[in-house]
Amino acid sequence: MDGTITWRNIGKVGGNLTTAILDPGLYYVGANGLNFGSNSTVRMSTATGDGSNGVMFYFSTADTVAVTSNAGKAPPCTAANSQGNSTPNACVVSYRTDGTVSSQANGYVPSRQTQCPSGPANPPQVPSSVDGNILLAPCSGTYASPDGNRGFLFFQNRSTSANPSWGGGGQFLSSGFMYFHSGAGGTCGTNTSCLTLQGGSGSQSFTLGNIVVDKLALGGNPQINMILNPSATFQILRPTLLE
């Protein structure tokens, strides 16, 4: 325990794991980074966690986020039950962006709402359901946004040289800021971080928020739907001369 914070060192997660269910909280990522393999699925749980309603990944080393091609490509279930039986095989229940539960045929699986409880409604560009990977940034706490929207999802240590990458072929919905800025290395330029988007990065991939990166490299036929909040507001201080 550190005050009101509980730290858990889970070490290196090895093997060919295909599914990750994340409780809300801060994830401090060291060596090996965060890698989404082919046909893997990552989702948010509906547990309380740290109470922030989302996750934030802090990358302390140059090992950053890497999304392999076809990550989030598991087919949607047409039927599933609490015993783990599903149709088709190795499927995933579709995520519902409004936070409601799935149908009876799919076992009433709950979803965490895309938008924060105190934030605006889902933008019209976001579909009612999404298959694939779902990552949502915090709604409250240190890494939240002050305007009721989700805050930081990825934050790269600025003293490292990082090259995050995003492959295509799967589906993804992320909500929050992706911050990869002012790296210390020279892999893609002096003091820069470089994000690479590869082949067909998803007509069904949606990003709600901003991507902050020094250099963006595109390969193949990448596509990602960026949905920015036109009403986002931030409080700033400015000097004022009073007589």
BATILUM-494030 format. One line per field, with one value per residue (C-alpha): chain; x, y, z; residue number from 1. Coordinates in nm, 4 decimals, always signed. Each point is the difference from the previous one (the first is absolute). Layout:
<atoms>
cadena	A;...
xx	X;...
yy	Y;...
zz	Z;...
num	NUM;...
</atoms>
This chain:
<atoms>
cadena	A;A;A;A;A;A;A;A;A;A;A;A;A;A;A;A;A;A;A;A;A;A;A;A;A;A;A;A;A;A;A;A;A;A;A;A;A;A;A;A;A;A;A;A;A;A;A;A;A;A;A;A;A;A;A;A;A;A;A;A;A;A;A;A;A;A;A;A;A;A;A;A;A;A;A;A;A;A;A;A;A;A;A;A;A;A;A;A;A;A;A;A;A;A;A;A;A;A;A;A;A;A;A;A;A;A;A;A;A;A;A;A;A;A;A;A;A;A;A;A;A;A;A;A;A;A;A;A;A;A;A;A;A;A;A;A;A;A;A;A;A;A;A;A;A;A;A;A;A;A;A;A;A;A;A;A;A;A;A;A;A;A;A;A;A;A;A;A;A;A;A;A;A;A;A;A;A;A;A;A;A;A;A;A;A;A;A;A;A;A;A;A;A;A;A;A;A;A;A;A;A;A;A;A;A;A;A;A;A;A;A;A;A;A;A;A;A;A;A;A;A;A;A;A;A;A;A;A;A;A;A;A;A;A;A;A;A;A;A;A;A;A;A
xx	+0.0000;+0.1135;-0.2533;-0.3252;+0.1756;+0.0447;+0.2910;-0.0051;+0.3002;-0.1333;+0.3367;+0.0300;-0.3115;+0.1220;-0.1443;-0.2522;-0.2746;-0.2860;-0.2343;+0.0584;-0.2716;+0.1228;-0.1290;+0.0093;+0.3347;+0.3512;+0.2171;+0.3746;+0.1614;+0.3727;+0.2073;-0.1804;-0.2700;-0.3634;-0.0492;-0.3283;+0.0585;-0.1917;-0.3600;+0.0405;-0.2822;+0.0281;-0.3025;-0.0920;-0.1588;-0.2976;+0.1768;+0.0639;+0.3793;+0.1474;-0.3306;+0.1295;-0.2281;+0.2891;+0.3637;+0.3221;+0.3187;+0.3276;+0.2954;+0.3155;+0.2429;+0.0385;-0.2156;-0.3362;-0.3332;-0.0014;-0.3203;+0.0643;-0.1989;-0.3338;-0.0129;-0.3632;-0.1249;-0.1851;-0.3468;-0.3069;-0.1938;-0.3486;-0.0583;+0.1936;-0.0650;+0.1582;+0.1661;+0.2221;-0.1710;-0.0328;-0.0986;+0.2019;+0.3059;+0.2512;-0.2384;-0.0471;-0.3254;-0.0451;+0.0764;-0.2947;+0.1119;-0.2953;+0.0976;-0.3018;+0.0122;+0.0021;-0.3004;-0.1280;+0.1527;+0.3378;-0.0332;-0.0818;+0.3663;+0.0358;+0.2121;+0.1644;-0.1471;+0.2282;-0.0599;+0.0592;-0.3065;+0.0290;+0.0982;-0.1967;-0.1834;+0.1857;+0.0889;-0.2269;+0.2965;+0.0361;-0.2117;-0.2227;+0.2175;+0.3622;+0.1806;+0.3661;+0.2181;-0.1341;+0.2166;-0.1427;+0.2028;-0.0865;-0.2984;+0.1263;+0.3239;+0.3448;-0.0138;-0.3561;-0.1101;-0.1498;-0.2898;-0.1835;+0.1656;+0.2548;+0.3608;+0.3365;-0.0065;+0.3684;+0.2844;+0.3590;+0.2933;+0.1548;+0.3559;-0.0247;+0.0110;-0.3276;-0.1512;-0.3585;-0.1640;-0.3528;-0.0729;-0.3175;-0.2556;-0.1823;-0.2474;+0.0736;-0.1737;+0.2079;-0.1065;+0.2593;+0.3291;+0.2902;+0.3150;+0.3311;+0.2057;+0.3588;+0.1843;+0.3703;+0.1202;+0.0694;-0.1651;-0.2415;+0.1633;+0.1810;-0.2053;-0.3116;-0.2511;-0.1467;-0.3390;-0.0351;-0.3388;+0.0083;-0.2201;-0.3732;+0.0079;-0.3682;-0.3110;-0.1512;+0.2658;-0.1103;+0.2016;-0.1831;+0.2566;+0.3386;+0.3188;+0.3090;+0.3124;+0.3077;-0.0060;-0.2655;+0.1009;-0.2567;+0.0364;-0.2389;-0.3572;-0.0398;-0.3242;-0.1205;-0.3079;+0.0994;-0.2949;+0.0926;-0.2163;-0.0879;-0.1224;+0.3041;+0.1049;+0.3060;+0.0703;+0.3266;+0.1624;+0.0856;+0.1723;-0.2199;+0.1124;-0.2131;+0.0115
yy	+0.0000;+0.3556;+0.2267;-0.0896;-0.1716;-0.3750;-0.1145;-0.3483;-0.1373;-0.2692;-0.0474;-0.1125;-0.1518;-0.2711;-0.2714;+0.0290;+0.1753;+0.1115;+0.1845;+0.2768;+0.1534;+0.3204;+0.1544;+0.3831;+0.1295;+0.1188;-0.2580;+0.0695;-0.1863;-0.0771;-0.2307;-0.1856;+0.2665;-0.0699;-0.2320;-0.0974;-0.3198;-0.1278;-0.0995;+0.1278;+0.1782;+0.2645;+0.1445;+0.2140;-0.1699;+0.1452;-0.0366;+0.3099;-0.0261;+0.3326;+0.1771;+0.1987;-0.1777;-0.0622;-0.0980;+0.1933;-0.1683;+0.1692;-0.1317;+0.0479;-0.1411;+0.0019;-0.3143;+0.1512;-0.1079;-0.2267;-0.1175;-0.2958;-0.0371;-0.1764;+0.0817;+0.0322;-0.2209;-0.2642;-0.0540;+0.1272;-0.2614;-0.0872;-0.1988;-0.0368;-0.1075;+0.0194;-0.3421;+0.1417;-0.1716;+0.2269;+0.0029;+0.0363;-0.1434;+0.2464;+0.2921;+0.3169;+0.1655;+0.3329;+0.3059;+0.2388;+0.3623;+0.1204;-0.2285;-0.2309;-0.3786;-0.2413;-0.2052;-0.3080;-0.2160;+0.1463;-0.0439;+0.3593;+0.1052;+0.3612;+0.2710;+0.3086;+0.3119;+0.1665;+0.3547;+0.1090;+0.0137;+0.3808;+0.0484;+0.0567;-0.2681;-0.2228;+0.1812;-0.1018;-0.1524;-0.2711;-0.3113;-0.1545;-0.3115;-0.0787;-0.3326;-0.0276;+0.1860;+0.2684;+0.2371;+0.2923;+0.2643;+0.1238;+0.2231;+0.1182;+0.0342;+0.1300;-0.1114;+0.1019;+0.2894;+0.3045;+0.0320;-0.3260;-0.1948;-0.2771;+0.0959;-0.1666;-0.3538;-0.0382;+0.2142;-0.0595;+0.0959;+0.3003;-0.1058;-0.3158;-0.0663;-0.1702;-0.1169;-0.1170;-0.1898;-0.0878;-0.2822;-0.0438;-0.2682;+0.0121;+0.2235;+0.2447;+0.2701;+0.2216;+0.3088;+0.2365;+0.1737;-0.1917;+0.1913;-0.0910;+0.3193;+0.1213;-0.3292;-0.0046;-0.2214;+0.0386;-0.3038;+0.2122;+0.3401;+0.1792;+0.0251;-0.1393;-0.2776;-0.1642;-0.1708;-0.2470;-0.0928;-0.3034;-0.1591;+0.0382;+0.1283;-0.0220;+0.1433;-0.1213;+0.1576;+0.3085;+0.2399;+0.2486;+0.2565;+0.1218;-0.1706;+0.2033;-0.1258;+0.1578;-0.2032;-0.2126;-0.2703;-0.1680;-0.3315;-0.1973;+0.1338;+0.1165;+0.1532;+0.1125;+0.2059;+0.2946;+0.1509;+0.3287;+0.1809;+0.3460;+0.1187;-0.1038;+0.2737;+0.0368;+0.2597;+0.1892;+0.2869;+0.3211;+0.3147;+0.3043;+0.3566;+0.1757;+0.3699
zz	+0.0000;-0.0761;+0.1673;-0.1694;-0.2941;-0.0243;-0.2208;-0.1501;-0.1894;-0.2298;-0.1718;-0.3591;-0.1499;-0.2336;-0.2191;-0.2803;+0.1931;-0.2234;+0.2374;+0.2567;+0.2203;+0.1673;+0.3224;+0.0221;+0.1232;-0.0853;-0.1776;+0.0321;-0.2902;+0.0048;-0.2207;-0.2813;-0.0379;-0.0852;-0.2956;-0.1638;-0.1960;-0.2997;+0.0867;+0.3569;+0.1823;+0.2735;+0.1763;+0.3003;+0.3001;+0.1832;+0.3376;+0.2137;-0.0063;+0.1168;-0.0665;-0.3000;-0.2494;-0.2403;-0.0502;-0.0591;-0.1234;+0.0920;-0.2023;+0.2060;-0.2591;-0.3779;-0.0115;-0.0856;-0.1514;-0.3051;-0.1673;-0.2305;-0.3202;+0.0536;+0.3715;+0.1031;-0.2818;+0.2010;-0.1554;+0.1871;+0.1969;-0.1146;+0.3208;+0.3260;+0.3576;+0.3447;-0.0428;-0.2730;-0.2907;-0.3012;-0.3649;-0.2153;+0.1766;+0.1530;-0.0455;+0.2076;+0.1073;-0.1787;+0.2137;+0.0453;+0.0031;+0.2096;+0.2871;-0.0141;+0.0244;-0.2906;-0.1043;+0.1814;-0.2739;+0.0877;+0.3739;+0.1044;-0.0050;+0.1309;-0.1651;+0.1457;-0.1620;-0.2554;+0.1219;+0.3599;+0.2295;+0.0231;-0.3636;-0.3222;-0.1969;-0.2435;-0.3241;-0.2909;-0.1871;+0.2649;-0.0722;+0.2646;+0.0163;-0.0819;-0.0329;+0.0908;+0.2497;+0.2361;+0.2086;+0.1981;+0.1847;+0.3531;+0.0722;+0.3404;+0.1896;-0.0982;-0.3641;-0.0825;-0.2185;+0.1775;-0.2456;+0.0755;-0.2796;+0.0353;+0.0727;-0.0731;-0.1366;-0.1002;+0.1365;-0.1148;+0.2231;-0.1752;+0.0857;-0.2129;-0.3728;-0.0871;-0.3262;+0.0595;-0.2846;-0.1088;-0.2422;-0.2013;-0.0631;+0.3332;+0.1791;+0.2798;+0.1985;+0.2264;+0.1908;+0.1473;-0.0754;-0.1539;+0.0934;-0.1657;-0.0064;+0.0188;+0.0315;+0.0853;-0.2834;-0.3702;-0.1604;-0.2042;+0.0564;+0.2774;+0.3195;-0.1639;+0.0492;-0.3084;-0.0398;-0.2875;-0.1486;-0.2273;-0.2661;+0.0340;+0.3584;+0.0214;-0.1572;+0.3264;+0.2239;+0.1924;+0.2135;+0.2211;+0.1081;-0.1214;-0.1152;+0.0938;-0.1772;-0.1593;-0.3198;-0.1689;-0.2491;-0.2271;-0.1812;-0.2206;+0.0160;+0.3599;+0.1215;+0.3391;+0.0847;+0.2204;+0.1869;+0.1670;+0.2518;-0.1389;+0.3405;+0.2037;+0.2420;+0.2206;+0.2655;-0.0447;+0.1870;-0.1806;+0.1241;+0.0611;+0.0595;+0.2587;+0.0708
num	1;2;3;4;5;6;7;8;9;10;11;12;13;14;15;16;17;18;19;20;21;22;23;24;25;26;27;28;29;30;31;32;33;34;35;36;37;38;39;40;41;42;43;44;45;46;47;48;49;50;51;52;53;54;55;56;57;58;59;60;61;62;63;64;65;66;67;68;69;70;71;72;73;74;75;76;77;78;79;80;81;82;83;84;85;86;87;88;89;90;91;92;93;94;95;96;97;98;99;100;101;102;103;104;105;106;107;108;109;110;111;112;113;114;115;116;117;118;119;120;121;122;123;124;125;126;127;128;129;130;131;132;133;134;135;136;137;138;139;140;141;142;143;144;145;146;147;148;149;150;151;152;153;154;155;156;157;158;159;160;161;162;163;164;165;166;167;168;169;170;171;172;173;174;175;176;177;178;179;180;181;182;183;184;185;186;187;188;189;190;191;192;193;194;195;196;197;198;199;200;201;202;203;204;205;206;207;208;209;210;211;212;213;214;215;216;217;218;219;220;221;222;223;224;225;226;227;228;229;230;231;232;233;234;235;236;237;238;239;240;241;242;243
</atoms>
